[in-house]
Amino acid sequence: MWDYVVVGSGFGGSVAGLRLVEKGYRVLLLEKGRRFAPEDFPSTNWDLKRWMWAPALGLRGPFKMTFLPHLTALSGVGVGGGSLIYANTLPTPGKGFFQSSSWVDLADWETELEPHYATARRMLGAVENRMLTDPDRVLRNVAEKVGQPGDYGPTQVGIYFGKPGATAQDPYFGGEGPPRTGCIGCGGCMLGCRFGAKNTLDKNYLYLAEKRGLVIRAESKVDWVRPAEPDGYWVETLECGERRLHRTRNVVFSGGVLGTVPLLLKLRESAHGLPLLSPRLGSRVRTNSEALIGVTTSRRDLDMSLGIAIGSIFQTDEHSHLEPCRYPAGSNFFRVLTTPHVPGHNFIDRCKNLVRILRTRPRPAIRAWLTRDLARTTMILLYMRSLEGHLKLHLGRSPWTGYLRGMVTSLEDGPAPTCSIPEATELAEQIAEEVEGFPQSLITETLLGIPTTAHILGGCCMGATAEEGVIDAEHRVYGYPGLFVMDGSAVSANPGVNPSLTITALAERAMQRLQGPLPAHE
């Protein structure tokens, strides 16, 4: 019997795996994706078999796209979870996050999390970006032109900036960690680092945990969890086409919103699963209200593909900011999903604006779409803010058979996520003027109005009771002693920035507070 089974190896599950084995527990970590060595990652995103996750099509890469009624969600799959393909940024949220009414009564979050943020930054190797390139200089120029030069600066990132291309023996953990290679600024961070410079979780938390006894089983999808008699739980997995059972005293769910929430929703449906889960399961799901806009330049003296994934940030106001993103040269897959960027809050308005742009600016539109190397010529703008409402995730049913047919969303409260954000469009136009470019967006945004997010959060939020939340402030699942949730679904307020550091800090806090046998909820 295992003391703990951890489901998922992202920023929450990796922390849990290391800290639990350090406490002397026997721990099994299950990950549905593959292990990736640097040479396993693709050099461009045209290599779909090595980049995209779609097992039904034989694609088992680290990048997954999930299409939902209100948003398109991007996530990572593999040993290391989202860290394999995220943009390396490790920001700390502003005060509004810690003081949000959604969880402020549960703890003094800013004070309690401060030391854990420090631990997370040390473990993930967070440093200031040292590699400012063309898109960063363009963003700085725009910040200066709008009178906000002080609101622009380099990002805090999890990258090893040793001598470019040179290998060093463990620059972080005093001889315990793996060899690392200095970043060469190839722009491939979001495809998976092929050179060992990115501080992914398999090079820190998971690496150290395995040396201390953590057992990791890759390509093991958790399909069912149920209570065992007289105590503990059975965890059922699908591994290489075969079903296996694992007996454990405790389970930590760390599969992210798109893994943990649908699994728990399925388990709540069955008397042989976890039927006592909170009615709040799936509630208070939100994003950072992103708008993704690509500005394709006609200038040949600019190369948007070189550098790190996100090297700088422009804080436009207290709620919003803009970051330039990139893929490496030759990564032109998204060309097939690209259309001109058009504003509009409904389909008819967007179609009218699309026709207007194609009639008034046909040459720039055609030139942008036919550009030889989209990644080298396109500055991807990631605009984020923390103002929209909440969604609810639930399992859909076929109207004909009644059987479950995947996850769907509904609007729970406040305005729905939108990609039509006037400030984002205005900034894109300013940058287009700066680089002699043409703004473009994904077809799901232009025609359908569905925004794209890499930061989906919530669904297993905290509450003082089971009627208010799925878990308590210690990350314990109401109704089931020994079950925990430690991933993005447990983040109970909107950080408004990349949540990776926050998920890590929350998991560090939960693990520090885990002392001995766990009391049941009264």
N, C-alpha and C positions, 0 to 999 in steps of 0.2 A: 504494500500500500504506500502511496505517495503522501507526503504531508500536504503538499500543494501541487495543483496543476494550474499552470498559467496558460491562458488561451490568447495567443497573439504576442508578437515580439516587437511592437512599436515602442514609443517613448514611455508608455506606462508599463507594459509587460516586461521590458528590458530592465527597468528599475526594480520591479518586483522580483524578477529572477535573481538579480545580483544580491539584493538586500536580504532575501529569504535564505539563500544558501549561506550567506555570511552569518546568519542567526543559527545555523546548524540544521535547517530543515532539508528534507529530501524533496527536491523540486523537479518537476517535469514541465518543460515549456513546449507547447504545440503550435506550429505555424503552418498554415495551409500553402504558403508559397515556398519557393526554392531557396537554397543557399546560393549566393552569388559571389564568385571571386571577381577581382577587377576585370579580368579578361572575358568574363561572361557578359558584360554590359555591351550594348551596341555603340557604334561610333556615330550613327545617325538614327533618327526615329523612323526612317524608311525600313529599317530592319525589324519589322513587326514581330517576328517570332521571338526575338531577344528583348524586345521593348515592351510590348503590350500584354496585359493579362486578359485572356479570353480562352480558358481551357477547352470549351466546347469547340473552338476553332483550332485547337492545337497550339495556341499562343500562351506561353508561360513566362513572360517577362515581368518586370516589377511595376508597370504602369497600368492602372485600371481606370476606366471611365464608367460611371454609373449614371444612367439617364433617368431622371425622376420628373414628375409633372411640373415641379416648381424650380428645379435646378439641375445642372449637370455637375456631378461631383467627381473630382480627381483624387485618387488615393494610391498608396503604395502597397505592394504585396511581396513578401519574401522575408527572409531572416534579417531583421532590422527594420521591417515595416516601412512606414513613410519616410524614414531617414534616408532610405536608398535613393529616393528621387526628389526629396523636398529641396527648396532653394537655399538651404543652409542658414537662413536668418534666425536669430535667437534673441528677439526683443523682449523686454519686460513691459507688461501693460501699464497704462496710466492709472491714477487713483480711482477713476470711475469704475474700473473693473472690480477692485477690491471692495468698494462701497456700494455695489449694485444691490438694489432691494431684493433681488432674487435669492441672495444667500447671506447678506450682511449680518443677519441675526444669529447665524450659526457659529461664527468665530471672528476673531480680529485677523482677517486674512492677510492684510498687508504686513502686519507684525510677524505672524506665524510663518508666513511663506518666505520672508526675507532671507533667512539662513539657507533655506532649501533652494531658492533661486541661485544663491552663491555656489552651493554644491553642484547644482545642475550645470552652471556655466563652467565650473572647473572640470567636471566629468566630460562635458561635450566640447571642451576646448574652445570656448567662445572668445573671439578676439575681434578687434576692429579691422574691417577690410583694408588691405594695403594695396589693392590693385584697381585703381580708378581708370576707367576706359571711356570710349566715345559716348555711350549712352549716359554715363554718370556726369560727364562734362555738359552734355546737352541739358540734363535735368537741372544742374546747377545754374546754367544760364537762364533757364525759364524761371527758377526761383528768384533769381536776381531781378529779372525783368518785371515780375509782379510785386517786387518790394519785400520779399521774404527770404533774403539770403541766410539769415540765422536759423531758418527752419529746414535747411538742407544739410545733410551730412552722410558719412559712410555708415554702412550697416555693421551690426555685430553678427559675426558668422562663425559657424563651426567648421573651419578649414585649417589645415596645417600649412602655414606660409613659410616653410623652410626654403632652402635654396631650390629654385625651380628645377624639377626633374631629379634632384639628388635624394638618395634614400638615407634616412636617419633611423637609428635603433631606438624606438620608443621615446619620443620627446615628451610624453605626458605622464607616464606611470612608473617612473623609476626602474625601468628594466622589465616590468611585467607585461607591457603592452606589445603589440605587433610593430614591425618596422613600418615607417611612414615615408611618403615621398612628397616633396615640396610641390605646391600647386603651380601648374604651368599656364593657367588662365585659358584653357581651351574652350570654355563655355559649356562643357558637357555635364555639369552638376545634375541637371534634372533628367538625364538619361541614365544616371548611375556613373560614379567616378571610375574611370578605367585606369587610374594612375595611383590610387591609394592616398590621395590628399584630403578627401572629404571625411569628416569625423562622423561617419555613420555608426550606428549602435553596435554593429558587429566588430567595431574596432575599439570600443570602450566598455560599456556595461556588459554586453553579452560575452565579449572576449574574456573579461575578468571573471564573469560568473561561471563560464565553462571551466576555467582553470580551478575554480573552487567547488566544482561538483555538479553544476547545473547540467541536466540532460535536455538537449534540444532535438526534437523530431520535426524535421521539415517535411513539407508535402503531406501534412496530417491535418485534415479539415475536421473540426469538431462539429458533429451533427446533432448530438443530443446530450443533455445533462439531466440526471434525475437523482433524487435522494436514495441512499443505500441504507439498509438495515444492519445493525442498529443505529449507525451514525455514518456521517460522511456522504460521499456522492459517487455515482458512476458517471464517467465521461466516455461517451461513445465517439469514435473517430472513424473517418474513411481515409485509409492510407494505402495508396497504390492499388485502389480498387477493392481492398479488403476492409471489413469492419473489425475494429478492435475496441475492447473495453479497458478502461483504466480506473482503478479504485483510488480515491483520494479523500483526505479529511476536509480539504478546503479547495476552493476554485477561485482564481482571479481572472475575471473577464477583461481582456485588453485587446479586443479585436477592432477598436475604433467604432465610430457611429455606424458605419456600413457593415460591420461584422457583429458587434455585440448586440446592438438593438434588434436587428431581425432575428437573431438566434433566440434572444430572450422573449421576443414577441411570439415566436413559434412555440417555445416551451410553456408560455403562459396559456396557450390554447388547449393544452392537453392535461388531463388529470394525472397522466404518467410522467409529466415534466415538472414544471414549477408553477402550478396554478395560482399560488398565493402572491405572485409578484404584484407590485403596486399598480393601481389603475393609471398612475402618472407615467408609466413606461411608454416611451415614444414621444413624450411631450417636451416642449421648450427647445425644439431643435432650431438652430439658427446658423447663419454664416457670417462672415465679415462683410457681407453686402458688396462683393467684388464686382468690378467691371474690368474686363480684359479687352484691350484695344491695341492692335498692332499698327505702328506707323512705319510704312515702307518708304525708305528714302530713295531719291534718284541720284544722290551724290555718290561718286565712286571713291571719294577720299575717306569715307566713313566705313568702319567694320563693326557692326552691332553684335557679332558672334563671339568676340574675344573678351575674356575676363571671367568672373564668377557669375553664378546664376543671377543674384541680386546684389549689386555692389553699393547702392546708395538709396536714400529715402528722402522724400520731401513731405514734411508734415504740413498739409495745406490749412488745417484748422484743428481744433481740439478733438474732433470726431473722425477726421479723414486724413489719409496720406496716399502718396503715389510712389511706386517703385518701378524701376526699369528691369525687365527680365530678359533672358536670352536662352536660345538653344545653340548648339555648336554648328559650324558651317556644314551645309549639306543636309541639315535636318529640316526638310521641307514638307513633312507629312501633312501639316495643318493647312497647306495650300488647298487641299481638296475640300476643306470645310470652311474656307474663307470667303467672305463677301465684303463689300464696302460697309464701313461703319455708318449706321444711320440712327438718329434719335427717334423717339416716338413711344408713347405709352400704350399703344394698341397696334394691332396688325395692320390696319388700314393706314394709319399715320406712317408707320415704318415703310410700307410699300410705296406710298406717295413720295416719301423722302428718298427712297432708293431710286425710283424712276427719275426724280429731280437730279440726283447726283450723277446718274449715268448719262443724262441728257446734257448737263452743264459741264461735267468733267470726265468725258469718256476716255480721253487719252491717259490721264493719270491713273484712272481705274484699271484700264487694260495693261498699262505698263507695270503697275504694282502686282497685278495677278500673274503676269508673265515673267516677272523678274527671275533671272537665272538661279539665284540662291536666296530664297526667302529669309533664311536664318541670318545670313550675313548682312542683308539690307534692311531687316526689320527690327525696330525697337519695340519690344512688347511692354505695354504699360499695364501695371497691376494697380488699380485704384481700390482702396478699401475704406469702409466706414462702419460705424457701429450704431445705426439708427433704425434699422428695419425691425419688424416684428418676429413672431415665432411660427414655426411649422410643426406639424405633428406627423410622425412616421407611423404607419400601420400596415398590416398585411392585407393586400387586396384579395378579393375572391372573384372567381369567374362567375358572371351573371347566369351562365347556363348550367354549370356543374356544382357551383358552390365551393369548389376546391380552392385552396390558397394558390395565388399566382404571382408572388413576388411583392416587393415593397412599394408603397405609394405614399404620397404626401398630401396633406390638406393644410389650409391656412388656419392656424390656431388663434392668433391675435395680432393686431397691428397690421401695417402694410406688408404685402408680400415682397420677397426679394425681387429686385429689378436690375436689369443691366442698362436701363435708360436713365442715366444720372447726368443731369446737365453739366455739373462741374467736371465730371470725367471727360465728357465730350469737349468741353471748352479747353481743358488742359491738353487733350489729344490734338486739337486744332493748333494750339500754340506750339506744341512740339513739332507738328507737321510743318509749320511755317519755319521753324528753326532749322529743320533738316531737309527742307524742300521735299516733303513726303506726302503720303496719302494714307489716311486712317482706314483700317479694316477690322472686322470682328468675325467671330465664328458664326456660321449660318444659324445655329441654334439661338444666338442672341439677336441677330439682325432680323430674321423672319419670325421666329417663335417668341422672342422676348424672354427666353429662359436664360438666366445668368449662369455662369460657370464658377465653381468654387473649389479651392483646395483646402478649405478650412471649415468643414462642416462639424458642428459641435452640438452637444446636448442629447437628450433622449433618455439618459439615466441620471437625471440631475439630483442634487441633494435636497433634502427637506427635513423638517423637524419630526415629521411622522410619515407613515406610509401613504397617507392621503395627500401629502404635500410633495413627496419625492420618492424616487426609487431606492436611493441610498441615503445613509446618514452622513454626517461630517467626517466620519472615519472611513468612508467608502464602503461600509458594510451594507449588504442588500437586506432591506426589510423583509421579514418573514422567513429568512433562510440563513441561520447562523453558519458561518464558514464560507459564504459567498461574498465576493467583493467585485467592484467595478473600478478599474484604473485605466482610463484612456480618455479620448476626446469627448466621449458621451457623458462623462462625469463632470466636465467643465460647466459650471452652473451660472456663469455670467459671460458677457461678450467681451473678450479681451481687445477686439478691434485690430489685432496684429497676429502674425503667425503664432499659433498656440503651442508649438513644440516645446519651448522652454517651460511654459506654464504647466503643461501635462507632466513633464518630467519633475518639476518642483512639487506638484500636488502628490505624485506617487512617492517622492522622497519623504514628504511629510507623513503620508499614510504608513509607510514602512517604519519610520522612526517611532511612531506611536503604537505600533503593533508589539504588544508585550505579552508573551505567554499565551495560555488558553484564551479563546475569545468568548466573552459572555454573550448569551443570547439576548435579543431585544425583548424587553418586557411588553 
